[in-house]
Amino acid sequence: MTDIPVDLDSHRGMAAQKATDLRRALADVEAQVRELREREAELENRMMSVPATSWPEAAVKARHLLNLYAASLPSEDTRHRALVAALFDDFARLNGDG
């Protein structure tokens, strides 16, 4: 018996290797999505527990909510998408960003 691990992937057929690669990639993506959701929940908890002390801080919270709202809009709802974009432009202009 040897201490060298056997690379089982090299003993599989091409279709099995591709399927294994896809499963690994999917598991990686799912782990990243789970981590992102956890980080987003932590951010939202902080946003709820700490009141804004200025208009720019309040705008950060509003921007986050508007992004969530815009993500839920159907693609054909161009009117509301344009309204959200105009509001983001207003935030940037009033904040001195542009």
C-alpha positions, 0 to 999 in steps of 0.5 A: 500500500502507498501513501500517494492518493489515487486520482480517481478522476483520471480513471473516469470517462470523459462524460463522467469527468464533465458531470463531476466538474459540473457537480463541483461547480454547482456546489461551489456556486451554491456555497457562494450564494448561501454566503452572500445571503448570510452577508446580506442578512447581516447587513440588513440587520445592521441597517435596521438596528442602527438609525441613519445619522445623515441623509447620505446614510439614509440614502444608502438604506434607500438605495439597497431597498430600491435595488431589491425592488428593481430586481423583483420587477418584470423586465417589461416594466420599463417605466418603474425601472426608469423611475428607479434609475432616475432616483439613483441619478438624483441620489448621486447628484444630490450627494455631489457624485455627478 
